[in-house]
Amino acid sequence: MRISIGAIAVVAMAITNMSVALAGDPAAATSKAKTLCAACHGPDGVSMNPLWPNLAGQKEQYMAKALTDYRAGNRTDPTMAPLAKTLTDKEIEDLAAYYAGL
Ligand code: HEC
């Protein structure tokens, strides 16, 4: 099987576009994260309860997917699902970028 340079370039461009499309604005998420998420996930994204996950340094795309899944009902949790339903796409992207940068 031969793979052309052109095909590789197309794939590389698609990957680049995906990450650009997901670039959230961490600054925009700061106040929501501090008021809404910090209560459980900690002011620095490190939780103090063994049942609440750390979010600091979490992969941005993983976190955006987790929140989208809670919101869509593809991932269920009695605490996170109702919270995720209050978030817009932009807030999810911004929060994911914010926690990825901690
Ligand atoms: C009342 C406590 C509470 C609050 C407030 C809360 N969370 Fe959570 N969060 C949890 C718990 C508990 C889990 C683990 C749920 C599970 O097992 O799926 C979780 C899981 C998550 C996960 C998945 C982590 C992983 O590793 O898969 C993300 C992402 C997340 N929360 C983001 C947020 C964001 C963003 C906010 C603010 C909008 C927030 N949470 C507010 C309790 C909370």
Boltz pocket constraint, residues with backbone or C-beta under 6 A from the ligand:
constraints:
  - pocket:
      binder: B
      contacts: [[A, 32], [A, 33], [A, 36], [A, 37], [A, 38], [A, 39], [A, 40], [A, 41], [A, 51], [A, 52], [A, 53], [A, 54], [A, 55], [A, 63], [A, 66], [A, 67], [A, 76], [A, 77], [A, 79], [A, 80], [A, 83], [A, 95]]
      max_distance: 6.0
